[in-house]
Amino acid sequence: MHFQWDWLCLGVLIMSSVTTEIENEENGDTGIEVEDFDKESEDHDVGKDMSPLGVVYQTPKPTGEVYFTETFDGILAGWVLSKTKKEDTDDNISKYDGRWEVEELKENTVPGDRGLVLKSIAKHHAISAMLTKPFIFDDKPLIVQYEVNFQEGIDCGGAYVKLLSRSDDLDLEYFFDKTPYTIMFGPDKCGEDYKLHFIFRHKNPKTGEYDEKHAKQSVADLKKFYMDKKTHLYTLVLKPDDTFEMLIDQSVVSKGSLLEDMIPPVNPPKEIDDPNDKKPDDWDERAKIPDPNAVKPDDWDEDEPLKIEDPDAVKPEGWLDDEPKYIPDPHAKKPKDWDEEMDGEWEAPQIPNPKCETAPGCGPWVHPVMNNPKYKGKWKPPMIDNPNYQGIWRPRKISNPDYFEDLHPFEMTAVSAIGLELWSMTSDIYFDNFIICSEKEVADRWAADGWGLKKLIASANEPGMFTQLVTAADDYPWLWVLYILTLALPVGLGVLFCWPAKKIDEDIGFKKSDIPKQITKGELEQEGQELEDDEIELEEEKQNKEEIAGDERRELEETKSELMKETRQMGRRDPPSEGEGEAGEDTDEEENEDGSQEGDKSNKSGSDDEMKEADEGTGSGDGPLKSVRKRRVRKD
């Protein structure tokens, strides 16, 4: 029964997977015509577009105070393409000529929703826009949030954003890699190194110079966010208490303190190594030294070789010293196009000597070598503790002349613009729904109206379990072995445990016909009467053979009459059944057994009925009753 439930559950799971797959295919076959984005059109009503799930897309709108928002659903206004060149780079690739487009997603499209797409490969891209109002780091948190979709995966490239520092000479047309920024945040990948950057530029209060401080990398596995071709939500939260959080799809993947979890630390150490301190010439850092009192033993022979010839080795019998291991192929022929002037003298290719196949070996026999038991190698004195050991030398510590203490690194340089300055070896990187604000509720609401709808549609378009298993096996072929074993195990166990049980059930079913049928009260009385009659008849037969006197026979007949009367009296108390009536008639007929013509007829009729009952009773399991009936038939 346990295995039957297992098979039932497996069948339900397979049916649900197939049903889901069919529904997904039907949804995927639904044609949706999407108009091309027209940058010059101002009359496009995105609110009337509908997703395949029947959800009407509406451009997200902020619900609180914001410093910057961008959905790319309308006219691409406010964004400036860079016209400058990258420094310290070859002229043929230094120009920021990478192409940008505003278009819909390739997969899991939300009709009416558009994003900014990086289109070029192996080119520098730079585009930026001014904030609605500058963000000043005082007593409010900074929240930076946007969406990224690596539609073609990612080989090597980034999708991070830069929050450009506020300055009077900031010109977005000259935005390039050296433009001062305050924060850089977002995903980056090259090779098998998957990163989520958070970098801020910290101003040294003593020198006025800026240093980059990198957050420690997350220990979470970020690979799936780069390779699954889905839209993911990246969020950075900076708080006035000098802590930070990085989230992907609204789940925290890294968090820490600006004072403790940045590399290099914001504040330098109070003490540093004295750069003028040098290790003394007599400083001994050796923990172990050779024993100066040790002497090489007299029997130590350094000239003994490591290997020597085995003196016990004997050349095997049948060794063919004069036969080479390889001979020219006798069946090889010189090619017709062989030119001896160009190709040299032709020689047949070498093949193994067939005579050596049955012999122990061919060619000159050489003694095998063995390890030399006398070999000891170069003698070296044993090592002992160095009595003059002074430890590992380190320079002395002095006060750090550049030491400072910034207890609130959150108070960074104000931000006035946002920019994307990227290089990528993969195209079609999709950006959407930028927001910069100070309230987490505002960012969450913004995410629900944009990224939440994308996530809903992507989930609805997920393939069924069977398709996912096949796709995974295409990437990892060894999974087929696991699938086969997973299916074979329950089948084998089912055959092993269920088959014998089924066989027993068949045996039980086969023997059901042997179970005695239920006997009614009337039938029981009838059988009892017949059994008494048969016993009396058998007794009569025995008495006839022994020539019993007639007096004894009459006594038996009187006893029989008394038994018949008692039976009829029982029949009057309990109305007889059909079978009981027949039995009674048969008894009456047997009372006239003394020779009358009417009695003979009755006995004849009774005999026929008894034969019929004997035939019908052959299928019952009452063995003694059957035998008695047969004896009665034979007697009659």
C-alpha positions as CSV (number, residue, x, y, z in Angstrom):
1,M,0.0,0.0,0.0
2,H,2.9,2.3,0.8
3,F,4.4,1.9,-2.7
4,Q,1.0,2.4,-4.3
5,W,0.8,5.8,-2.6
6,D,4.3,6.6,-3.8
7,W,3.3,5.9,-7.4
8,L,0.1,7.9,-7.0
9,C,2.1,10.9,-5.8
10,L,4.6,10.6,-8.6
11,G,1.8,10.4,-11.2
12,V,0.1,13.5,-9.8
13,L,3.4,15.4,-9.8
14,I,4.1,14.4,-13.5
15,M,0.5,15.3,-14.5
16,S,0.8,18.7,-12.8
17,S,4.1,19.4,-14.6
18,V,2.7,18.4,-18.0
19,T,-0.3,20.6,-17.3
20,T,1.9,23.6,-16.4
21,E,4.0,23.1,-19.5
22,I,1.0,23.1,-21.7
23,E,-0.3,26.2,-20.1
24,N,3.0,27.9,-20.5
25,E,3.1,26.9,-24.2
26,E,-0.4,28.3,-24.7
27,N,0.7,31.6,-23.0
28,G,3.8,31.7,-25.0
29,D,1.8,31.3,-28.3
30,T,-0.3,34.3,-27.5
31,G,0.8,36.9,-30.0
32,I,1.3,40.5,-28.7
33,E,2.1,43.2,-31.1
34,V,4.3,45.9,-29.6
35,E,5.0,49.2,-31.3
36,D,8.5,50.4,-31.7
37,F,9.6,53.1,-29.3
38,D,9.5,56.5,-30.9
39,K,11.7,59.0,-29.2
40,E,9.9,61.9,-30.8
41,S,6.4,60.8,-29.9
42,E,4.7,62.3,-26.9
43,D,1.2,60.8,-27.5
44,H,2.1,57.2,-26.6
45,D,-0.3,56.1,-23.8
46,V,1.6,53.4,-21.9
47,G,-1.2,53.0,-19.4
48,K,-3.4,51.2,-22.0
49,D,-1.0,48.4,-22.7
50,M,-1.8,45.1,-21.1
51,S,0.5,42.2,-20.0
52,P,-0.2,38.6,-21.0
53,L,-1.7,38.0,-17.5
54,G,-4.2,40.7,-18.1
55,V,-2.4,43.2,-15.8
56,V,-2.4,46.7,-17.1
57,Y,1.1,48.3,-16.9
58,Q,1.3,51.8,-15.5
59,T,4.4,53.8,-15.3
60,P,5.6,53.9,-11.7
61,K,5.2,57.2,-9.9
62,P,7.0,58.1,-6.7
63,T,4.9,58.3,-3.5
64,G,7.2,60.6,-1.5
65,E,10.2,62.9,-1.6
66,V,12.8,61.8,-4.3
67,Y,16.0,63.2,-5.6
68,F,15.9,61.3,-9.0
69,T,13.6,59.0,-10.9
70,E,13.7,57.5,-14.4
71,T,11.5,54.9,-16.0
72,F,12.5,55.4,-19.7
73,D,8.8,54.9,-20.6
74,G,8.4,58.4,-22.2
75,I,10.8,60.7,-24.0
76,L,14.4,60.2,-23.2
77,A,14.9,63.6,-21.8
78,G,17.6,64.9,-19.5
79,W,20.2,62.2,-20.4
80,V,23.4,63.4,-22.0
81,L,25.8,61.2,-24.1
82,S,29.5,61.8,-23.4
83,K,31.5,63.3,-26.2
84,T,34.9,63.0,-24.7
85,K,37.6,60.2,-24.8
86,K,39.0,57.9,-22.3
87,E,42.5,58.8,-21.1
88,D,45.5,56.4,-21.3
89,T,43.8,54.3,-24.0
90,D,44.5,53.7,-27.7
91,D,42.8,56.2,-30.0
92,N,40.8,53.5,-31.8
93,I,38.9,52.5,-28.7
94,S,39.2,55.6,-26.5
95,K,36.1,57.3,-27.7
96,Y,32.8,56.9,-25.8
97,D,31.0,55.8,-28.9
98,G,29.0,52.8,-27.5
99,R,25.4,52.8,-28.6
100,W,22.4,53.1,-26.3
101,E,18.8,52.3,-27.1
102,V,15.5,52.6,-25.3
103,E,13.5,49.4,-25.9
104,E,11.4,46.6,-24.2
105,L,12.8,43.4,-22.7
106,K,13.4,40.6,-25.1
107,E,11.9,38.0,-22.8
108,N,9.1,38.3,-20.3
109,T,8.1,41.5,-21.9
110,V,5.8,43.9,-20.1
111,P,4.0,45.8,-22.9
112,G,4.5,49.5,-22.5
113,D,7.5,49.1,-20.1
114,R,10.8,50.2,-21.6
115,G,14.4,50.5,-20.4
116,L,17.8,51.8,-21.3
117,V,19.8,49.1,-23.2
118,L,23.6,49.0,-23.7
119,K,23.9,47.7,-27.3
120,S,27.6,47.7,-28.3
121,I,30.3,45.1,-27.7
122,A,33.9,46.1,-26.8
123,K,33.2,49.8,-26.7
124,H,33.1,52.5,-24.1
125,H,29.7,53.7,-23.0
126,A,29.0,56.9,-21.0
127,I,25.6,58.5,-20.4
128,S,24.5,60.7,-17.4
129,A,21.7,62.9,-16.1
130,M,21.4,65.6,-13.4
131,L,19.4,64.8,-10.2
132,T,16.2,66.7,-9.6
133,K,18.0,68.2,-6.6
134,P,21.4,67.4,-5.0
135,F,21.6,64.9,-2.2
136,I,23.4,66.2,0.9
137,F,24.7,63.7,3.4
138,D,23.4,65.0,6.7
139,D,20.7,63.3,8.7
140,K,18.8,61.4,6.1
141,P,19.6,58.0,4.6
142,L,20.6,57.6,1.0
143,I,18.8,54.9,-1.0
144,V,19.9,54.1,-4.6
145,Q,17.8,51.5,-6.4
146,Y,17.6,50.4,-10.0
147,E,16.9,47.3,-12.2
148,V,19.4,45.3,-14.3
149,N,18.8,42.4,-16.8
150,F,21.7,40.7,-18.5
151,Q,19.6,39.6,-21.4
152,E,22.5,37.8,-23.1
153,G,24.2,36.7,-19.9
154,I,27.5,38.4,-19.2
155,D,31.1,37.4,-20.1
156,C,33.0,40.4,-18.9
157,G,31.5,43.8,-18.0
158,G,29.7,45.8,-15.4
159,A,26.3,47.3,-14.8
160,Y,27.1,49.7,-11.9
161,V,26.1,53.3,-11.5
162,K,28.1,56.3,-10.4
163,L,26.8,59.2,-8.2
164,L,28.8,62.1,-9.5
165,S,30.1,64.6,-6.9
166,R,28.6,68.1,-6.9
167,S,30.9,70.7,-8.4
168,D,30.7,74.0,-10.3
169,D,32.6,72.7,-13.3
170,L,30.6,69.5,-13.8
171,D,29.8,69.1,-17.5
172,L,28.0,65.9,-18.4
173,E,29.2,66.0,-22.1
174,Y,32.7,65.4,-20.7
175,F,31.7,62.6,-18.3
176,F,34.4,60.0,-18.4
177,D,36.3,57.5,-16.1
178,K,38.2,60.3,-14.3
179,T,35.1,62.4,-13.5
180,P,34.9,62.7,-9.7
181,Y,32.2,60.6,-8.1
182,T,31.1,60.0,-4.5
183,I,29.6,56.5,-4.7
184,M,29.8,53.7,-7.2
185,F,27.4,50.8,-6.7
186,G,26.2,47.8,-8.8
187,P,27.1,44.4,-10.3
188,D,30.4,43.6,-12.1
189,K,31.7,40.4,-13.5
190,C,34.8,39.2,-15.3
191,G,35.8,35.5,-15.7
192,E,34.5,33.6,-12.7
193,D,34.7,36.7,-10.4
194,Y,31.1,37.8,-9.6
195,K,31.1,41.1,-7.6
196,L,28.6,43.6,-6.2
197,H,30.5,46.8,-5.8
198,F,30.0,49.5,-3.2
199,I,32.8,52.1,-3.3
200,F,32.8,55.5,-1.9
201,R,35.5,58.2,-2.2
202,H,36.6,59.5,1.2
203,K,38.2,62.9,1.6
204,N,41.2,63.0,3.9
205,P,40.6,65.8,6.4
206,K,44.3,66.5,6.7
207,T,45.4,66.4,3.1
208,G,42.2,67.1,1.2
209,E,42.9,64.1,-1.0
210,Y,40.3,61.4,-1.9
211,D,40.8,57.7,-1.4
212,E,38.5,54.9,-2.7
213,K,37.1,52.7,0.1
214,H,35.8,49.3,-1.1
215,A,33.2,47.3,0.9
216,K,34.1,43.7,1.7
217,Q,32.7,41.3,-0.9
218,S,29.5,39.4,-0.1
219,V,29.9,35.7,0.8
220,A,26.6,35.0,-1.0
221,D,26.6,33.1,-4.3
222,L,25.8,35.9,-6.9
223,K,26.3,33.8,-10.0
224,K,22.6,33.2,-10.7
225,F,21.8,36.9,-10.8
226,Y,24.2,37.3,-13.7
227,M,23.3,34.2,-15.7
228,D,19.5,33.6,-15.4
229,K,18.5,36.4,-17.9
230,K,16.0,37.8,-15.4
231,T,15.4,41.3,-14.2
232,H,16.9,41.9,-10.8
233,L,16.6,44.8,-8.4
234,Y,19.7,46.2,-6.8
235,T,19.4,48.5,-3.8
236,L,22.0,50.3,-1.7
237,V,21.0,51.8,1.7
238,L,23.4,54.2,3.5
239,K,22.4,55.3,7.0
240,P,23.5,58.3,9.0
241,D,24.8,55.9,11.7
242,D,27.6,54.9,9.3
243,T,26.2,51.5,8.4
244,F,25.2,50.2,4.9
245,E,23.2,47.4,3.4
246,M,23.3,46.0,-0.2
247,L,20.2,44.1,-1.4
248,I,19.3,42.1,-4.4
249,D,15.6,41.5,-5.1
250,Q,14.9,43.1,-1.7
251,S,17.0,40.5,0.2
252,V,20.1,41.6,2.0
253,V,23.3,40.1,0.6
254,S,25.8,42.2,2.4
255,K,25.9,44.7,5.2
256,G,28.4,46.3,7.5
257,S,30.0,49.5,8.9
258,L,31.7,52.2,7.1
259,L,34.2,52.3,9.9
260,E,35.0,48.6,10.2
261,D,34.1,46.8,6.9
262,M,35.8,48.9,4.3
263,I,39.2,48.2,2.5
264,P,41.4,50.1,3.3
265,P,39.9,51.3,6.5
266,V,38.5,54.8,6.6
267,N,40.8,55.8,9.5
268,P,44.5,55.1,9.4
269,P,46.3,53.3,12.3
270,K,47.6,55.4,15.1
271,E,51.0,53.8,14.9
272,I,53.1,52.6,12.0
273,D,56.4,50.9,11.4
274,D,59.4,53.2,11.7
275,P,60.6,53.5,8.1
276,N,64.1,54.4,9.3
277,D,64.5,51.4,11.6
278,K,66.7,48.6,10.2
279,K,67.5,45.1,11.3
280,P,70.9,44.8,13.1
281,D,73.6,42.8,11.3
282,D,74.0,40.3,14.1
283,W,70.3,39.6,14.5
284,D,69.8,35.9,14.3
285,E,66.3,34.8,13.1
286,R,67.2,31.1,12.7
287,A,65.1,28.9,15.0
288,K,67.1,25.7,14.1
289,I,70.8,25.3,13.2
290,P,73.0,22.4,12.2
291,D,74.6,20.7,15.2
292,P,78.2,22.0,15.1
293,N,79.4,19.0,17.2
294,A,78.0,16.3,14.9
295,V,80.5,14.1,12.9
296,K,79.9,12.0,9.9
297,P,80.1,8.2,10.7
298,D,83.1,6.3,9.3
299,D,80.9,3.9,7.4
300,W,78.9,6.6,5.7
301,D,79.7,6.3,2.0
302,E,78.4,9.2,0.0
303,D,79.6,7.7,-3.3
304,E,77.2,4.8,-3.3
305,P,74.7,5.1,-6.2
306,L,71.0,5.3,-5.7
307,K,70.3,2.4,-8.2
308,I,72.4,-0.7,-9.0
309,E,71.9,-3.7,-11.3
310,D,69.9,-6.6,-9.9
311,P,72.5,-9.4,-9.4
312,D,69.9,-12.1,-9.2
313,A,68.3,-11.2,-12.5
314,V,68.6,-13.8,-15.3
315,K,67.8,-13.4,-19.0
316,P,64.5,-15.2,-19.7
317,E,64.7,-18.2,-21.9
318,G,63.6,-17.6,-25.5
319,W,64.8,-14.0,-25.5
320,L,65.5,-13.0,-29.1
321,D,68.7,-10.9,-28.9
322,D,69.1,-10.6,-32.7
323,E,65.5,-9.6,-33.4
324,P,64.6,-5.8,-33.4
325,K,61.5,-4.6,-31.6
326,Y,60.2,-2.9,-34.8
327,I,60.6,-3.7,-38.4
328,P,59.6,-2.0,-41.7
329,D,56.0,-2.8,-42.8
330,P,56.4,-5.4,-45.5
331,H,53.0,-4.5,-47.0
332,A,53.6,-0.8,-47.2
333,K,54.1,0.7,-50.7
334,K,55.6,4.0,-51.7
335,P,52.9,6.6,-52.6
336,K,52.7,7.4,-56.3
337,D,53.1,11.1,-55.7
338,W,56.2,10.6,-53.6
339,D,59.0,12.9,-54.9
340,E,62.4,11.8,-53.6
341,E,63.9,15.2,-54.5
342,M,61.3,17.0,-52.4
343,D,60.4,14.4,-49.8
344,G,63.7,12.5,-49.5
345,E,64.2,8.8,-49.7
346,W,61.1,6.9,-49.0
347,E,61.1,4.4,-46.0
348,A,58.4,2.0,-45.1
349,P,56.7,2.8,-41.7
350,Q,57.8,0.8,-38.7
351,I,55.5,-1.8,-37.1
352,P,56.0,-4.1,-34.1
353,N,58.0,-7.2,-34.9
354,P,55.5,-10.2,-35.0
355,K,58.3,-12.5,-33.8
356,C,58.4,-10.6,-30.5
357,E,54.7,-11.2,-29.7
358,T,55.4,-14.8,-28.6
359,A,58.9,-14.3,-27.2
360,P,59.7,-12.9,-23.7
361,G,61.5,-10.0,-25.5
362,C,63.6,-8.8,-28.4
363,G,66.8,-6.9,-28.8
364,P,69.8,-6.7,-26.5
365,W,68.9,-7.9,-23.0
366,V,69.8,-5.4,-20.2
367,H,70.0,-6.2,-16.5
368,P,67.2,-4.5,-14.5
369,V,68.1,-2.1,-11.8
370,M,67.1,-2.1,-8.1
371,N,67.4,0.3,-5.1
372,N,70.9,0.2,-3.6
373,P,70.6,-1.0,0.0
374,K,73.9,0.8,0.8
375,Y,72.8,4.2,-0.5
376,K,72.7,6.9,2.2
377,G,73.2,10.1,0.1
378,K,74.9,13.2,1.2
379,W,75.6,13.4,4.9
380,K,74.2,16.4,6.8
381,P,74.5,17.2,10.4
382,P,71.2,17.0,12.4
383,M,69.4,20.2,13.3
384,I,69.2,21.5,16.9
385,D,67.7,24.5,18.6
386,N,69.6,27.8,17.9
387,P,70.9,29.0,21.3
388,N,71.3,32.5,19.8
389,Y,67.7,32.7,18.3
390,Q,66.3,36.2,18.7
391,G,62.9,35.8,16.9
392,I,61.6,37.4,13.7
393,W,62.8,41.0,13.6
394,R,60.2,43.7,13.2
395,P,60.7,47.5,13.0
396,R,59.7,49.5,16.0
397,K,56.4,51.4,16.1
398,I,56.1,55.1,15.9
399,S,53.2,57.5,15.9
400,N,51.6,57.8,12.5
401,P,52.1,61.4,11.3
402,D,49.2,61.1,8.9
403,Y,46.8,59.8,11.5
404,F,43.3,61.2,11.7
405,E,40.0,60.1,13.0
406,D,36.8,60.5,11.0
407,L,34.0,59.2,13.2
408,H,31.2,59.9,10.7
409,P,32.4,58.9,7.2
410,F,28.7,59.0,6.1
411,E,29.1,62.7,5.7
412,M,30.5,62.4,2.2
413,T,30.7,64.9,-0.7
414,A,27.2,65.9,-2.0
415,V,25.8,64.2,-5.1
416,S,24.3,66.1,-8.1
417,A,24.3,63.7,-11.0
418,I,24.0,60.0,-11.9
419,G,26.0,58.3,-14.7
420,L,26.7,55.0,-16.4
421,E,30.3,54.7,-17.6
422,L,30.8,51.1,-18.7
423,W,32.8,48.7,-20.8
424,S,31.3,45.3,-21.8
425,M,32.1,42.3,-23.9
426,T,28.3,41.4,-23.9
427,S,25.5,43.5,-25.4
428,D,21.9,44.1,-24.5
429,I,22.4,45.0,-20.8
430,Y,19.0,46.4,-19.7
431,F,18.6,49.2,-17.1
432,D,15.3,50.5,-15.8
433,N,13.4,52.3,-13.0
434,F,16.2,54.3,-11.3
435,I,15.2,56.0,-8.0
436,I,17.2,58.0,-5.4
437,C,15.4,58.8,-2.2
438,S,15.7,58.7,1.6
439,E,12.7,56.6,2.6
440,K,12.7,52.8,2.3
441,E,8.9,52.7,2.0
442,V,9.1,55.0,-1.1
443,A,11.7,52.7,-2.7
444,D,9.7,49.6,-1.9
445,R,6.5,51.1,-3.4
446,W,8.5,52.1,-6.5
447,A,9.8,48.5,-6.8
448,A,6.4,47.0,-6.5
449,D,5.0,49.0,-9.4
450,G,8.0,48.2,-11.7
451,W,10.1,45.3,-10.8
452,G,7.3,43.5,-9.0
453,L,5.3,43.3,-12.3
454,K,8.3,42.0,-14.2
455,K,8.9,39.3,-11.5
456,L,5.2,38.3,-11.7
457,I,5.3,37.8,-15.5
458,A,8.6,36.0,-15.4
459,S,7.2,33.6,-12.8
460,A,4.1,33.0,-14.8
461,N,6.3,32.2,-17.9
462,E,8.5,29.7,-16.0
463,P,8.7,26.4,-17.8
464,G,7.3,23.3,-16.2
465,M,9.3,21.0,-14.0
466,F,9.8,18.4,-16.8
467,T,11.2,21.1,-19.1
468,Q,13.5,22.4,-16.4
469,L,14.9,19.0,-15.7
470,V,15.6,18.4,-19.4
471,T,17.2,21.8,-19.7
472,A,19.4,21.2,-16.6
473,A,20.4,17.8,-18.1
474,D,21.5,19.5,-21.3
475,D,23.9,21.7,-19.3
476,Y,25.0,18.9,-17.0
477,P,24.7,15.5,-18.9
478,W,25.5,13.5,-15.7
479,L,22.0,14.4,-14.5
480,W,20.6,11.8,-16.9
481,V,22.2,9.1,-14.8
482,L,20.6,10.5,-11.7
483,Y,17.2,10.7,-13.4
484,I,17.4,7.1,-14.5
485,L,18.5,5.9,-11.1
486,T,15.7,7.9,-9.4
487,L,13.1,6.3,-11.7
488,A,14.6,2.8,-11.6
489,L,14.8,2.6,-7.8
490,P,11.0,2.9,-7.1
491,V,10.2,0.6,-10.0
492,G,12.6,-2.0,-8.8
493,L,11.3,-1.8,-5.2
494,G,7.7,-1.9,-6.5
495,V,8.4,-5.1,-8.4
496,L,10.3,-6.6,-5.5
497,F,7.7,-5.9,-2.8
498,C,4.4,-5.6,-4.7
499,W,4.6,-8.6,-7.1
500,P,4.6,-11.3,-4.4
501,A,1.7,-9.6,-2.6
502,K,-0.2,-9.6,-5.9
503,K,0.4,-13.3,-6.4
504,I,-0.9,-14.1,-2.9
505,D,-4.0,-12.1,-3.7
506,E,-4.6,-14.2,-6.8
507,D,-4.2,-17.4,-4.8
508,I,-6.7,-16.2,-2.3
509,G,-9.1,-15.3,-5.1
510,F,-8.6,-18.6,-6.7
511,K,-9.5,-20.5,-3.5
512,K,-12.6,-18.4,-2.7
513,S,-14.8,-21.0,-4.4
514,D,-13.7,-23.6,-1.8
515,I,-15.2,-21.6,1.1
516,P,-18.4,-23.4,2.4
517,K,-21.6,-21.6,1.6
518,Q,-23.8,-20.4,4.4
519,I,-26.3,-23.1,5.4
520,T,-29.8,-22.1,6.5
521,K,-31.5,-23.6,9.5
522,G,-33.8,-25.6,7.3
523,E,-31.0,-27.0,5.3
524,L,-29.2,-27.9,8.5
525,E,-32.2,-29.8,9.7
526,Q,-32.6,-31.5,6.3
527,E,-28.9,-32.6,6.3
528,G,-29.2,-33.8,9.8
529,Q,-32.4,-35.8,8.8
530,E,-30.6,-37.3,5.8
531,L,-27.6,-38.2,8.0
532,E,-29.9,-40.1,10.4
533,D,-31.6,-41.8,7.5
534,D,-28.3,-42.9,6.0
535,E,-27.1,-44.2,9.3
536,I,-30.2,-46.3,9.7
537,E,-30.0,-47.7,6.2
538,L,-26.3,-48.6,6.7
539,E,-27.3,-50.4,9.8
540,E,-30.1,-52.2,7.9
541,E,-27.6,-53.2,5.2
542,K,-25.3,-54.6,7.8
543,Q,-28.1,-56.5,9.6
544,N,-29.2,-58.0,6.2
545,K,-25.7,-59.3,5.5
546,E,-25.5,-60.9,8.9
547,E,-29.1,-62.2,8.6
548,I,-30.4,-60.5,11.6
549,A,-33.7,-61.7,12.9
550,G,-36.9,-60.0,11.8
551,D,-37.7,-58.9,15.3
552,E,-34.6,-56.8,15.4
553,R,-35.5,-55.3,12.0
554,R,-38.9,-54.3,13.2
555,E,-37.4,-52.7,16.2
556,L,-35.2,-50.6,14.0
557,E,-38.2,-49.6,11.8
558,E,-40.1,-48.5,14.9
559,T,-37.1,-46.5,16.0
560,K,-37.0,-44.9,12.5
561,S,-40.7,-44.1,12.7
562,E,-40.2,-42.4,16.0
563,L,-37.3,-40.3,14.6
564,M,-39.5,-39.3,11.6
565,K,-42.3,-38.2,13.9
566,E,-40.0,-36.1,15.9
567,T,-38.7,-34.5,12.7
568,R,-42.2,-33.7,11.6
569,Q,-43.0,-32.2,15.0
570,M,-39.9,-29.9,14.6
571,G,-41.1,-28.9,11.1
572,R,-44.5,-27.9,12.5
573,R,-42.8,-25.7,15.0
574,D,-40.6,-24.0,12.4
575,P,-42.1,-23.6,8.9
576,P,-40.0,-25.6,6.5
577,S,-38.2,-24.2,3.5
578,E,-38.4,-25.5,0.0
579,G,-35.6,-27.9,0.6
580,E,-37.0,-29.0,3.9
581,G,-40.4,-29.8,2.3
582,E,-38.7,-32.0,-0.2
583,A,-36.9,-33.8,2.6
584,G,-40.1,-34.4,4.4
585,E,-41.8,-35.9,1.4
586,D,-38.8,-38.1,0.9
587,T,-39.2,-39.3,4.5
588,D,-42.9,-40.0,4.1
589,E,-42.2,-42.0,1.0
590,E,-39.6,-44.1,2.8
591,E,-42.1,-45.0,5.6
592,N,-44.0,-47.1,3.0
593,E,-40.9,-49.1,2.2
594,D,-42.7,-52.4,3.2
595,G,-43.6,-53.3,-0.4
596,S,-46.7,-51.4,-1.5
597,Q,-46.9,-50.1,-5.1
598,E,-47.4,-46.6,-3.9
599,G,-44.4,-46.8,-1.7
600,D,-42.3,-48.0,-4.6
601,K,-43.2,-45.1,-6.7
602,S,-42.4,-42.7,-3.8
603,N,-39.1,-44.4,-3.3
604,K,-38.3,-44.1,-7.0
605,S,-39.2,-40.4,-6.9
606,G,-37.3,-39.9,-3.8
607,S,-34.3,-41.6,-5.3
608,D,-34.3,-39.2,-8.3
609,D,-34.5,-36.2,-6.0
610,E,-31.6,-37.5,-3.9
611,M,-29.5,-38.0,-7.0
612,K,-30.2,-34.5,-8.1
613,E,-29.3,-33.2,-4.6
614,A,-26.1,-35.2,-4.7
615,D,-25.1,-33.7,-8.0
616,E,-25.8,-30.1,-6.9
617,G,-23.8,-30.6,-3.7
618,T,-20.6,-31.5,-5.4
619,G,-19.4,-27.9,-5.3
620,S,-19.8,-27.5,-1.6
621,G,-17.1,-28.0,0.9
622,D,-19.1,-30.4,3.2
623,G,-17.1,-33.6,2.6
624,P,-19.0,-35.9,5.0
625,L,-22.4,-34.9,3.7
626,K,-21.4,-35.5,0.1
627,S,-20.1,-39.0,0.8
628,V,-23.4,-39.9,2.6
629,R,-25.5,-38.7,-0.3
630,K,-23.4,-40.8,-2.7
631,R,-23.9,-43.8,-0.6
632,R,-27.7,-43.2,-0.5
633,V,-27.8,-42.9,-4.3
634,R,-25.8,-46.2,-4.7
635,K,-28.1,-47.9,-2.2
636,D,-31.3,-46.7,-4.0
